[in-house]
């Protein structure tokens, strides 16, 4: 917050300036049409549909925010990377979930290489997101990997990465 002083007719006026970063929240479904995503099978289908709208030749990282009933209340594309990498900031994920009023979330990213095997970075990111979410009272419900031929749910196939102690 900046502070400047100016003289106006013998009085000193203090002007406070504050720059606020704006956040864009995007909702794709009316409340009555919000899908309930409470299983890895449904999570894979919902996130595959979201990735069908995006370029498949670069990695993209998408967030699906959920309420306590596991309804999707919003989607947000958080990052677009290169053909081989897509760095994402955990704080940006948590900020978006909290701004949308979420209780849980699903993250997903695609592998343009068409290799659905999670990388070491994918596993580490999932562990960090699960632990961080737990710390602030949120729940990471799944991490989905999307390729042209296959969709993987880390919740279903790599459950150990979601354990928070």
TIKOLPA-196007 format. One record per residue (C-alpha): residue number from 1; residue in three letters; chain; x, y, z. Coordinates in Angstrom, 1 decimal. Example, Ala and Ser with C-alpha at 12.3 -4.5 7.8 and 13.67 -1.06 7.14 Angstrom:
<atoms>
+--------+-------+------+--------+--------+--------+
| kolvex | marba | fike |     px |     py |     pz |
+--------+-------+------+--------+--------+--------+
|      1 |   ALA |    A |   12.3 |   -4.5 |    7.8 |
|      2 |   SER |    A |   13.7 |   -1.1 |    7.1 |
+--------+-------+------+--------+--------+--------+
</atoms>
This chain:
<atoms>
+--------+-------+------+--------+--------+--------+
| kolvex | marba | fike |     px |     py |     pz |
+--------+-------+------+--------+--------+--------+
|      1 |   UNK |    A |    0.0 |    0.0 |    0.0 |
|      2 |   UNK |    A |    1.5 |    3.3 |   -1.0 |
|      3 |   UNK |    A |    0.9 |    6.6 |    0.8 |
|      4 |   UNK |    A |    1.3 |   10.1 |   -0.6 |
|      5 |   UNK |    A |    0.5 |   13.5 |    0.8 |
|      6 |   UNK |    A |   -0.8 |   16.5 |   -1.0 |
|      7 |   UNK |    A |   -1.7 |   20.0 |    0.1 |
|      8 |   UNK |    A |   -5.3 |   21.1 |   -0.7 |
|      9 |   UNK |    A |   -6.3 |   24.6 |    0.4 |
|     10 |   UNK |    A |   -4.1 |   24.6 |    3.4 |
|     11 |   UNK |    A |   -4.9 |   21.0 |    4.5 |
|     12 |   UNK |    A |   -2.8 |   18.0 |    4.0 |
|     13 |   UNK |    A |   -4.7 |   15.2 |    2.3 |
|     14 |   UNK |    A |   -3.3 |   11.7 |    2.6 |
|     15 |   UNK |    A |   -4.1 |    9.4 |   -0.3 |
|     16 |   UNK |    A |   -3.8 |    5.7 |    0.1 |
|     17 |   UNK |    A |   -3.2 |    3.5 |   -2.9 |
|     18 |   UNK |    A |   -3.6 |   -0.3 |   -3.0 |
|     19 |   UNK |    A |   -3.0 |   -2.6 |   -5.9 |
|     20 |   UNK |    A |   -5.2 |   -5.7 |   -5.7 |
|     21 |   UNK |    A |   -4.4 |   -8.6 |   -8.0 |
|     22 |   UNK |    A |   -7.6 |   -9.8 |   -9.7 |
|     23 |   UNK |    A |   -8.6 |  -13.4 |   -9.9 |
|     24 |   UNK |    A |  -10.7 |  -14.8 |  -12.7 |
|     25 |   UNK |    A |  -13.1 |  -17.6 |  -11.7 |
|     26 |   UNK |    A |  -14.8 |  -19.6 |  -14.4 |
|     27 |   UNK |    A |  -17.8 |  -21.7 |  -14.0 |
|     28 |   UNK |    A |  -18.9 |  -24.1 |  -16.7 |
|     29 |   UNK |    A |  -22.1 |  -25.6 |  -15.4 |
|     30 |   UNK |    A |  -25.2 |  -24.1 |  -13.8 |
|     31 |   UNK |    A |  -25.8 |  -25.3 |  -10.2 |
|     32 |   UNK |    A |  -28.4 |  -27.8 |  -11.2 |
|     33 |   UNK |    A |  -26.1 |  -29.4 |  -13.8 |
|     34 |   UNK |    A |  -23.0 |  -29.8 |  -11.6 |
|     35 |   UNK |    A |  -21.6 |  -33.3 |  -12.0 |
|     36 |   UNK |    A |  -20.9 |  -35.3 |   -8.8 |
|     37 |   UNK |    A |  -17.4 |  -36.7 |   -9.1 |
|     38 |   UNK |    A |  -16.9 |  -39.2 |   -6.3 |
|     39 |   UNK |    A |  -14.9 |  -41.9 |   -8.0 |
|     40 |   UNK |    A |  -11.8 |  -42.2 |  -10.1 |
|     41 |   UNK |    A |  -13.8 |  -43.5 |  -13.0 |
|     42 |   UNK |    A |  -16.0 |  -40.4 |  -13.1 |
|     43 |   UNK |    A |  -13.0 |  -38.1 |  -12.5 |
|     44 |   UNK |    A |  -11.2 |  -39.6 |  -15.5 |
|     45 |   UNK |    A |  -14.3 |  -39.1 |  -17.7 |
|     46 |   UNK |    A |  -14.9 |  -35.5 |  -16.6 |
|     47 |   UNK |    A |  -11.3 |  -34.4 |  -17.0 |
|     48 |   UNK |    A |  -10.9 |  -36.1 |  -20.4 |
|     49 |   UNK |    A |  -13.9 |  -34.0 |  -21.5 |
|     50 |   UNK |    A |  -12.1 |  -30.9 |  -20.3 |
|     51 |   UNK |    A |   -8.9 |  -31.8 |  -22.1 |
|     52 |   UNK |    A |  -10.8 |  -32.4 |  -25.3 |
|     53 |   UNK |    A |  -11.3 |  -28.6 |  -25.4 |
|     54 |   UNK |    A |   -7.6 |  -27.8 |  -25.1 |
|     55 |   UNK |    A |   -4.5 |  -28.1 |  -27.4 |
|     56 |   UNK |    A |   -3.1 |  -31.6 |  -27.1 |
|     57 |   UNK |    A |    0.5 |  -30.8 |  -28.3 |
|     58 |   UNK |    A |    1.5 |  -28.9 |  -25.1 |
|     59 |   UNK |    A |    1.0 |  -29.8 |  -21.4 |
|     60 |   UNK |    A |   -1.8 |  -28.1 |  -19.7 |
|     61 |   UNK |    A |   -2.7 |  -28.2 |  -16.0 |
|     62 |   UNK |    A |   -6.4 |  -28.0 |  -15.1 |
|     63 |   UNK |    A |   -8.1 |  -27.7 |  -11.7 |
|     64 |   UNK |    A |  -11.6 |  -28.9 |  -11.0 |
|     65 |   UNK |    A |  -12.9 |  -27.5 |   -7.7 |
|     66 |   UNK |    A |  -15.5 |  -29.4 |   -5.7 |
|     67 |   UNK |    A |  -17.9 |  -28.7 |   -2.8 |
|     68 |   UNK |    A |  -18.4 |  -31.0 |    0.1 |
|     69 |   UNK |    A |  -20.9 |  -33.1 |   -1.9 |
|     70 |   UNK |    A |  -18.2 |  -33.7 |   -4.5 |
|     71 |   UNK |    A |  -20.0 |  -31.6 |   -7.1 |
|     72 |   UNK |    A |  -17.8 |  -29.7 |   -9.5 |
|     73 |   UNK |    A |  -18.3 |  -26.0 |   -8.9 |
|     74 |   UNK |    A |  -15.7 |  -24.7 |  -11.3 |
|     75 |   UNK |    A |  -12.8 |  -25.5 |  -13.6 |
|     76 |   UNK |    A |   -9.7 |  -23.4 |  -14.1 |
|     77 |   UNK |    A |   -6.8 |  -23.9 |  -16.4 |
|     78 |   UNK |    A |   -3.9 |  -23.0 |  -14.2 |
|     79 |   UNK |    A |   -0.9 |  -23.4 |  -16.5 |
|     80 |   UNK |    A |    0.1 |  -24.2 |  -20.1 |
|     81 |   UNK |    A |    3.6 |  -25.6 |  -20.5 |
|     82 |   UNK |    A |    5.6 |  -27.0 |  -23.3 |
|     83 |   UNK |    A |    5.5 |  -30.3 |  -25.2 |
|     84 |   UNK |    A |    7.4 |  -32.0 |  -22.3 |
|     85 |   UNK |    A |    6.7 |  -30.0 |  -19.1 |
|     86 |   UNK |    A |    4.1 |  -28.0 |  -17.2 |
|     87 |   UNK |    A |    5.3 |  -26.4 |  -14.0 |
|     88 |   UNK |    A |    2.6 |  -25.5 |  -11.5 |
|     89 |   UNK |    A |    2.7 |  -23.6 |   -8.2 |
|     90 |   UNK |    A |    0.9 |  -25.3 |   -5.3 |
|     91 |   UNK |    A |    0.0 |  -22.0 |   -3.8 |
|     92 |   UNK |    A |   -1.8 |  -21.0 |   -7.1 |
|     93 |   UNK |    A |   -3.8 |  -24.3 |   -6.8 |
|     94 |   UNK |    A |   -4.8 |  -23.7 |   -3.2 |
|     95 |   UNK |    A |   -5.6 |  -20.0 |   -3.9 |
|     96 |   UNK |    A |   -8.0 |  -20.9 |   -6.8 |
|     97 |   UNK |    A |   -9.7 |  -23.6 |   -4.7 |
|     98 |   UNK |    A |  -10.2 |  -21.2 |   -1.8 |
|     99 |   UNK |    A |  -11.4 |  -18.3 |   -4.0 |
|    100 |   UNK |    A |  -14.0 |  -20.5 |   -5.6 |
|    101 |   UNK |    A |  -15.2 |  -21.7 |   -2.1 |
|    102 |   UNK |    A |  -14.1 |  -25.3 |   -2.6 |
|    103 |   UNK |    A |  -13.8 |  -28.0 |   -0.1 |
|    104 |   UNK |    A |  -11.9 |  -30.4 |   -2.4 |
|    105 |   UNK |    A |  -10.4 |  -30.5 |   -5.8 |
|    106 |   UNK |    A |   -9.1 |  -32.7 |   -8.6 |
|    107 |   UNK |    A |   -6.0 |  -31.7 |  -10.7 |
|    108 |   UNK |    A |   -5.2 |  -33.0 |  -14.1 |
|    109 |   UNK |    A |   -2.6 |  -32.6 |  -16.8 |
|    110 |   UNK |    A |   -2.0 |  -34.1 |  -20.1 |
|    111 |   UNK |    A |    1.1 |  -35.9 |  -21.5 |
|    112 |   UNK |    A |    1.5 |  -35.0 |  -25.2 |
|    113 |   UNK |    A |    4.0 |  -37.8 |  -25.5 |
|    114 |   UNK |    A |    1.1 |  -40.2 |  -25.2 |
|    115 |   UNK |    A |    3.0 |  -42.0 |  -22.3 |
|    116 |   UNK |    A |    0.5 |  -42.2 |  -19.4 |
|    117 |   UNK |    A |    3.1 |  -43.3 |  -16.9 |
|    118 |   UNK |    A |    3.3 |  -40.8 |  -14.1 |
|    119 |   UNK |    A |    6.7 |  -39.2 |  -13.9 |
|    120 |   UNK |    A |    8.7 |  -38.7 |  -10.6 |
|    121 |   UNK |    A |    7.6 |  -35.0 |  -10.8 |
|    122 |   UNK |    A |    4.0 |  -36.0 |  -11.1 |
|    123 |   UNK |    A |    4.2 |  -38.2 |   -8.0 |
|    124 |   UNK |    A |    6.0 |  -35.5 |   -6.0 |
|    125 |   UNK |    A |    3.5 |  -32.9 |   -7.0 |
|    126 |   UNK |    A |    0.6 |  -35.1 |   -5.9 |
|    127 |   UNK |    A |    2.3 |  -35.7 |   -2.6 |
|    128 |   UNK |    A |    2.9 |  -32.0 |   -2.0 |
|    129 |   UNK |    A |   -0.7 |  -31.1 |   -3.0 |
|    130 |   UNK |    A |   -2.2 |  -33.8 |   -0.8 |
|    131 |   UNK |    A |   -0.1 |  -32.8 |    2.2 |
|    132 |   UNK |    A |   -0.7 |  -29.1 |    1.7 |
|    133 |   UNK |    A |   -4.4 |  -29.5 |    1.2 |
|    134 |   UNK |    A |   -4.7 |  -31.6 |    4.3 |
|    135 |   UNK |    A |   -2.8 |  -28.9 |    6.3 |
|    136 |   UNK |    A |   -5.3 |  -26.1 |    5.3 |
|    137 |   UNK |    A |   -8.4 |  -28.2 |    5.5 |
|    138 |   UNK |    A |   -8.9 |  -29.1 |    1.9 |
|    139 |   UNK |    A |   -8.9 |  -32.5 |    0.2 |
|    140 |   UNK |    A |   -7.1 |  -33.5 |   -3.0 |
|    141 |   UNK |    A |   -9.5 |  -36.1 |   -4.4 |
|    142 |   UNK |    A |   -7.5 |  -37.1 |   -7.5 |
|    143 |   UNK |    A |   -4.7 |  -36.3 |   -9.9 |
|    144 |   UNK |    A |   -5.6 |  -37.4 |  -13.5 |
|    145 |   UNK |    A |   -3.1 |  -37.9 |  -16.3 |
|    146 |   UNK |    A |   -4.6 |  -37.6 |  -19.8 |
|    147 |   UNK |    A |   -3.1 |  -38.9 |  -23.1 |
|    148 |   UNK |    A |   -4.7 |  -39.3 |  -26.5 |
|    149 |   UNK |    A |   -5.3 |  -43.0 |  -25.8 |
|    150 |   UNK |    A |   -5.5 |  -43.4 |  -22.0 |
|    151 |   UNK |    A |   -6.5 |  -41.6 |  -18.8 |
|    152 |   UNK |    A |   -4.9 |  -42.5 |  -15.5 |
|    153 |   UNK |    A |   -6.2 |  -41.8 |  -12.0 |
|    154 |   UNK |    A |   -3.4 |  -41.6 |   -9.4 |
|    155 |   UNK |    A |   -6.1 |  -42.0 |   -6.7 |
|    156 |   UNK |    A |   -7.0 |  -45.4 |   -8.2 |
|    157 |   UNK |    A |   -3.5 |  -46.6 |   -9.3 |
|    158 |   UNK |    A |   -1.1 |  -44.9 |   -6.9 |
|    159 |   UNK |    A |   -3.1 |  -44.5 |   -3.6 |
|    160 |   UNK |    A |    0.0 |  -44.3 |   -1.5 |
|    161 |   UNK |    A |    0.8 |  -40.8 |   -2.8 |
|    162 |   UNK |    A |   -2.4 |  -39.5 |   -1.2 |
|    163 |   UNK |    A |   -1.4 |  -40.6 |    2.4 |
|    164 |   UNK |    A |   -0.9 |  -37.6 |    4.6 |
|    165 |   UNK |    A |    0.7 |  -38.2 |    8.0 |
+--------+-------+------+--------+--------+--------+
</atoms>
